[in-house]
Amino acid sequence: LIHGRDFLGFHVRFRDVARGGIRLVLSRDQDTYERNLSTLFDECYNLSLTQQYKNKDIPEGGAKGVILPDSSWASSHGNVLAGSSSQSPASQRSCFIRYLNSLLDCMLPAQSGIYAGHMQGREELLFFGPDENTAGFMDLGAELAHVRGYPYWKALTTGKSVRLGGVPHDTYGMTTASVHTYVLELLRELGEDEAAITKFQTGGPDGDLGSNEILVSKDKTIAVVDGSGVLYDPAGLDRAELGRLATRRVPVKEFSRSFLGQGGFLVTVDEADITLPDGSRWRSGAELRDRFHLTPYAAADLFVPCGGRPNSVSTDNVKSFFIGDKPKFRMIVEGANLFFTDGARSALEKAGVHVFKDASTNKGGVTSSSLEVFASLALPDEEHKQLMTYNPESGGEPPSFYQEYVREILATIKDNANQEFKAIWACNRAEGIQKAELTRRLSGKINLVQDSIQENLSEVMSEEEREQLVRVVLAKAVPPSILQRIGVEGVRSRVPPNYVGAIVGAWVASRFVYKQGLTSSEVSFFCFMRSLLREGTERDPKRKAQDAADEGPAAKARTV
């Protein structure tokens, strides 16, 4: 609980090492404020729990912060988001600074004060990202931590500008890399060619997910819906024109109607009294946009929601995804969060639709942010500045190291998505559990194994074995460009020990569960760990030679 002079906030984390966004919850009037206040902790807790499931592949556990400015609207002259209102941009910035300062008070390695000694020698490691109404404060957060003397200020926030070493998700398509890997893996399992399938997409070329999905895909996209309107062509929308919009990041209303074929149409939200080719009538383009995914036009091989309101498809309207008993889509790979309710997913899967849930498919962004944090922790200040920062406003270009690191982040994202897809597919085939449910179960199992590793490793392994395990895992988990620069021992000397431990726990737990599935036993985990330790011995010739010397002639005789 963080209580400021004119705001109330919460920060919830599920592990000592944790990361998640901070959101500012704004209220336009007193009634809205009271509703926001009554649900503030629940909102923070539930968002943090969701993040915990999504963060299963990475060292940081789930966390979330919420800030609710108070209900003072004095001198706002009728506009609660302006003037000296507690909801104004200046007040939002002030609330964020004081909220962050409160957390830094807890995190700074001071030897005096109310929190001194509470971590028993371990370092307090919280990392923050952008969320509602805070995207513009991430540079501010890092710079504030620098002024306060926090040793890991470069890593404190993600979503920073490239001037401070940020890795922008939208520029490099980090989330799309994960979503599209699921599409490609599903098509591979079904023996289908991407270029031969039709696709329906919500979220348009002006957004992060929508634009990158357009740019990387090769399918025949028949419809795109975004905030500006509805674009449809039964023969497939002209891909070059779609690509032009996506490259420029402009909405579908900019699509040239000259590229539309017979039966195709573009309806913007500003239009009224619309009649579609099938004879259906709509009062406004906005109404059509909001309900287009429920119309007969919404039918294709693949549906990829890259935008849209939460719970757009629920048990109340999922029947619109069927013609009689036959579903209108064969495959659904969720890009946007919470577009479907669990009940709707279940109904679609029972009808034979392949549904892959958001918490599995769109985790590329959290992986990218985690590796942004890691580079900030691992590289010395001067090297980080030289290798990971640039200023495009003054004509700066990304350093070659930065570009290589981005490629490694994308490779990690695709590998994580590939492994989880295979685990979900195998468990679904073997046990008949719905794929969306498997997302929840696999996440829970990985988190359980990771917690067990953190709590029990020192009791079941010798110090020498733990050291060996750490070296083996770091050699596998750390991006090659960092390893080549500072090596495993450089990572261990620079990165906080509890963060290194979290890397080991996350990597071992996720790889074990993805490989062995939900029904794995303690024996299979023991064998998995022994194979890692053996790998470490084979990789270290000095250790191998020492073991041979320790065993002596008798061991050699037994070998013969």
VEXSE-304522 format. One line per field, with one value per residue (C-alpha): chain; y, z, x. Coordinates in steps of 0.5 Angstrom, whole numbers. Each point is the difference from the previous one (the first is absolute). Layout:
VEXSE-304522
chaine A  ... $
yy Y  ... $
zz Z  ... $
xx X  ... $
end
This chain:
VEXSE-304522
chaine A  A  A  A  A  A  A  A  A  A  A  A  A  A  A  A  A  A  A  A  A  A  A  A  A  A  A  A  A  A  A  A  A  A  A  A  A  A  A  A  A  A  A  A  A  A  A  A  A  A  A  A  A  A  A  A  A  A  A  A  A  A  A  A  A  A  A  A  A  A  A  A  A  A  A  A  A  A  A  A  A  A  A  A  A  A  A  A  A  A  A  A  A  A  A  A  A  A  A  A  A  A  A  A  A  A  A  A  A  A  A  A  A  A  A  A  A  A  A  A  A  A  A  A  A  A  A  A  A  A  A  A  A  A  A  A  A  A  A  A  A  A  A  A  A  A  A  A  A  A  A  A  A  A  A  A  A  A  A  A  A  A  A  A  A  A  A  A  A  A  A  A  A  A  A  A  A  A  A  A  A  A  A  A  A  A  A  A  A  A  A  A  A  A  A  A  A  A  A  A  A  A  A  A  A  A  A  A  A  A  A  A  A  A  A  A  A  A  A  A  A  A  A  A  A  A  A  A  A  A  A  A  A  A  A  A  A  A  A  A  A  A  A  A  A  A  A  A  A  A  A  A  A  A  A  A  A  A  A  A  A  A  A  A  A  A  A  A  A  A  A  A  A  A  A  A  A  A  A  A  A  A  A  A  A  A  A  A  A  A  A  A  A  A  A  A  A  A  A  A  A  A  A  A  A  A  A  A  A  A  A  A  A  A  A  A  A  A  A  A  A  A  A  A  A  A  A  A  A  A  A  A  A  A  A  A  A  A  A  A  A  A  A  A  A  A  A  A  A  A  A  A  A  A  A  A  A  A  A  A  A  A  A  A  A  A  A  A  A  A  A  A  A  A  A  A  A  A  A  A  A  A  A  A  A  A  A  A  A  A  A  A  A  A  A  A  A  A  A  A  A  A  A  A  A  A  A  A  A  A  A  A  A  A  A  A  A  A  A  A  A  A  A  A  A  A  A  A  A  A  A  A  A  A  A  A  A  A  A  A  A  A  A  A  A  A  A  A  A  A  A  A  A  A  A  A  A  A  A  A  A  A  A  A  A  A  A  A  A  A  A  A  A  A  A  A  A  A  A  A  A  A  A  A  A  A  A  A  A  A  A  A  A  A  A  A  A  A  A  A  A  A  A  A  A  A  A  A  A  A  A  A  A  A  A  A  A  A  A  A  A  A  A  A  A  A  A  A  A  A  A  A  A  A  A  A  A  A  A  A  A  A  A  A  A  A  A  A  A  A  A  A  A  A  A  A  A  A  A  A $
yy 0  7  6  7  6  0  -7  -7  -6  -7  -4  -8  -5  -7  -1  4  1  2  5  3  6  6  3  7  -1  6  2  5  1  -1  -7  -2  1  -4  -6  0  1  -6  -5  3  -5  -6  3  1  -8  -3  4  -2  -8  1  2  -5  -5  3  1  -7  -1  6  2  5  -2  4  6  6  7  5  7  4  7  3  3  7  4  7  5  -4  4  -6  -4  -5  -2  7  6  -1  -6  -6  -4  5  -2  4  -3  -7  1  2  -6  -4  3  -1  -7  -2  4  -4  -7  3  1  -7  -2  4  -4  5  -3  5  1  -4  -5  -2  -7  -3  -3  -4  2  -1  6  3  -1  3  2  4  1  4  -1  5  7  -1  -2  7  -1  -5  4  4  -6  -2  7  1  -7  3  6  -4  -4  -7  -4  -4  7  -2  -6  2  2  -3  3  6  4  -3  6  -4  -7  -2  -5  2  -6  4  1  -7  -4  -3  -2  -2  -5  -4  0  -1  -6  -3  1  -3  -6  -2  0  -4  -5  0  0  6  6  7  3  -5  2  6  4  5  5  5  6  4  2  6  -4  -4  -7  1  4  -6  -5  3  0  -7  -4  -3  -2  3  5  1  5  5  4  6  6  3  -5  -6  -3  -6  -4  -7  -1  2  8  2  -2  6  5  -3  0  8  1  -4  3  7  -2  3  -3  -4  6  2  -6  2  -3  -1  -6  -3  -6  -2  -1  4  7  5  3  5  2  7  -3  -1  -4  -6  -5  -6  -5  -5  5  1  7  4  6  3  -3  0  -5  -4  0  -2  -6  -2  -6  -3  1  -5  3  -2  -7  -2  -6  4  6  4  5  6  5  1  0  -5  -5  2  -8  -3  -6  5  1  -5  -3  5  -4  -5  -2  -5  -5  2  5  6  -1  -6  3  6  3  5  7  4  -1  -2  0  -6  -3  -7  -2  2  -3  -7  0  2  -6  -5  2  -2  7  0  6  2  5  7  -2  -5  4  7  -1  3  7  -2  -5  7  4  -5  0  7  0  -5  4  6  -5  -4  6  5  7  2  -6  1  7  -2  -6  0  8  5  6  0  7  2  -5  -5  -8  -6  -3  -6  -4  3  -3  -7  0  2  -6  -4  2  -2  -7  -1  2  -4  -6  1  0  -6  -4  2  -1  -7  -2  2  -3  -7  1  1  -6  -5  2  4  6  7  4  6  -4  -3  8  0  -6  0  7  -2  -6  4  5  -6  -3  7  1  -7  1  7  -3  -7  0  2  -6  -5  2  1  7  -3  -3  7  3  -4  0  8  0  -5  4  6  -2  -2  5  6  3  -1  7  1  -6  2  6  -1  -8  -4  2  8  -1  -3  5  6  -3  0  -7  -1  2  -5  -5  2  -1  -7  -2  3  -3  -7  0  2  -5  -6  1  2  -7  -4  2  1  -7  0  -3  1  -5  3  7  -4  -3  7  3  -5  1  7  -1  -5  5  5  -5  -2  7  2  -4  2  -3  -6  -1  1  -5  -5  2  -1  -7  -3  -6  -4  4  -1  -8  0  4  -5 $
zz 0  -2  3  -3  2  -6  -3  2  -3  1  -3  0  -1  0  0  4  -7  -4  -6  -3  -2  4  -2  2  1  -2  2  -4  6  7  -1  -5  6  5  -5  -1  7  2  -5  0  4  -4  -6  2  3  -6  -5  4  0  -8  -1  5  -5  -6  3  1  -5  3  6  3  3  -1  3  -1  2  1  1  2  0  5  -1  0  -7  3  -5  -6  -3  -2  -3  5  -4  0  4  7  1  3  -7  -4  -4  5  6  -3  -1  7  3  -4  3  7  -1  -3  5  6  -4  0  7  1  -5  1  4  6  6  4  0  1  -5  2  0  -2  -6  4  -4  -7  -5  -1  -8  -2  -8  -3  -7  -3  1  -1  0  2  -6  0  6  -1  -1  6  4  -2  1  7  2  -2  4  6  -1  -1  -3  -5  -3  -7  1  4  -5  -7  -6  0  -6  -3  2  7  -3  -1  -5  -3  -1  -6  -4  0  1  6  2  -7  -1  6  -3  -7  2  3  -7  -4  5  0  -8  0  5  -5  -6  -3  -4  3  -7  -1  6  1  6  4  4  6  1  -6  -3  4  7  2  -1  -6  -4  2  -2  -6  -2  2  -3  -6  0  -4  5  -1  5  5  5  4  4  -7  -3  -4  -6  -4  -6  -1  -5  4  2  -5  4  -2  2  6  1  -2  6  5  -2  1  6  -2  1  -5  -2  -4  -5  -7  -2  -7  2  3  -4  -2  7  4  4  4  6  4  7  -2  -5  1  -3  -3  -4  -1  -6  3  1  8  2  6  3  0  -1  7  1  -5  2  7  -2  -7  3  2  -7  -6  -3  6  -3  -2  1  5  5  3  5  1  3  3  6  6  0  -7  -1  6  1  -1  -8  -1  -4  -6  -1  -3  -6  3  4  -5  3  -5  2  0  4  5  2  5  0  4  7  3  -7  2  6  3  -1  -8  -1  3  -4  -6  2  1  -7  -3  -1  2  5  3  6  1  6  -5  -6  1  5  -5  3  8  -3  -4  7  4  -5  0  8  -1  -4  4  6  -3  -4  4  -1  -5  -5  1  -2  -6  -2  1  0  -6  -1  -7  1  -2  -5  4  -2  4  1  -3  7  1  -6  1  7  -3  -5  6  4  -6  0  7  -1  -5  3  7  -5  -4  7  3  -6  -1  8  -1  -6  3  6  -4  -4  5  6  -4  4  -3  -3  4  6  -1  0  7  2  -3  3  7  0  -3  6  5  -2  -1  8  2  -3  3  7  0  -5  6  4  -6  -3  2  -1  -5  -4  1  -3  -6  -1  0  -5  -5  0  -1  -6  -3  3  -1  -7  -4  -1  7  2  -6  3  8  0  6  5  -2  1  6  3  -3  1  7  3  1  -7  -3  5  -4  -7  2  3  -6  -5  4  1  -6  -4  4  0  -8  -1  5  0  6  3  1  6  5  -3  -7  3  4  -7  -3  5  0  -8  1  5  -5  -5  4  2  -8  -1  5  -2  6  5  -5  1  8  0  -3  4  6  -2  -1  -3  3  -4  -6  1  1  -7  -3 $
xx 0  3  -4  2  -3  -5  0  0  4  1  6  -1  6  0  7  6  3  -6  -2  -7  -3  -2  -7  -3  -8  -3  -7  -5  -4  -2  -4  6  5  -4  -1  7  2  -4  3  7  4  -4  2  7  0  -3  4  6  -2  -1  7  3  -3  2  7  2  5  4  4  -5  -6  -7  -1  -5  -1  -6  0  -7  0  -5  -6  2  -2  1  1  -1  -5  -5  6  2  6  3  2  2  -5  4  -2  4  6  5  -3  0  8  0  -4  5  6  -2  -3  7  4  -4  2  7  0  -1  5  6  6  0  2  -5  -7  -6  1  8  1  -6  3  5  6  -4  -1  -7  -2  -6  0  -6  -3  -5  -8  -6  2  8  3  3  3  5  6  -2  0  7  3  -3  3  6  0  -2  6  -4  6  -4  -4  2  -5  -5  -5  -1  -4  6  2  6  4  0  1  -8  -2  -7  -4  -4  6  3  -7  2  -7  -2  6  -3  -7  2  4  -6  -3  5  1  -7  0  6  -4  -6  4  -2  3  -1  -1  -6  -4  -5  1  -5  4  -2  5  2  6  1  1  6  -3  -4  5  6  -5  -2  8  2  -6  -1  -7  -6  -3  -7  -2  3  -3  3  -3  -1  -4  -1  3  -2  1  -2  6  5  2  6  6  4  -5  0  7  0  -4  3  7  -3  -4  -6  -7  -5  -4  7  -1  -1  -7  3  3  -7  -3  -7  -4  6  -1  3  -5  3  -3  -2  -5  -8  -5  4  -3  5  1  -4  -6  1  -1  4  -2  8  7  2  -6  2  8  -2  -4  3  4  -7  -3  0  5  5  2  7  5  3  -2  6  -3  5  -4  -7  -4  1  -5  -3  -1  -4  -5  -5  2  4  -5  1  7  -5  -4  -4  4  6  5  2  8  4  6  0  7  -1  4  -4  -1  -7  -4  -3  -3  2  -7  0  7  -3  -6  5  4  -5  -2  7  3  7  0  7  -1  3  5  3  0  2  6  5  -1  2  6  3  -1  3  6  0  1  5  5  -1  2  6  4  4  -3  5  -1  -7  0  4  -3  -7  -2  -1  -3  -4  -2  7  1  2  0  -1  7  2  0  -7  -3  3  -3  -7  1  2  -6  -5  3  -1  -7  -1  3  -4  -6  2  1  -7  -3  2  -1  -7  -1  3  -4  -7  2  1  -5  -5  0  -2  6  -2  -1  7  3  -2  2  7  1  -2  4  6  -1  0  6  4  -2  2  7  1  -2  3  6  5  -3  1  6  7  3  5  -6  -4  6  0  -7  0  6  -4  -7  4  3  -6  -5  4  0  7  2  0  4  5  1  0  0  -4  5  -1  -8  1  4  -4  -8  -3  1  -8  -1  5  -4  -6  3  2  -7  -4  4  0  -7  -3  5  -2  -7  0  4  -4  -7  -5  1  7  3  5  5  -1  2  6  2  -1  5  5  1  1  5  4  -1  4  5  1  1  5  7  3  -5  0  7  0  -5  4  6  -4  -3  7  3  -6  -5  4  0  -7  -2  5 $
end
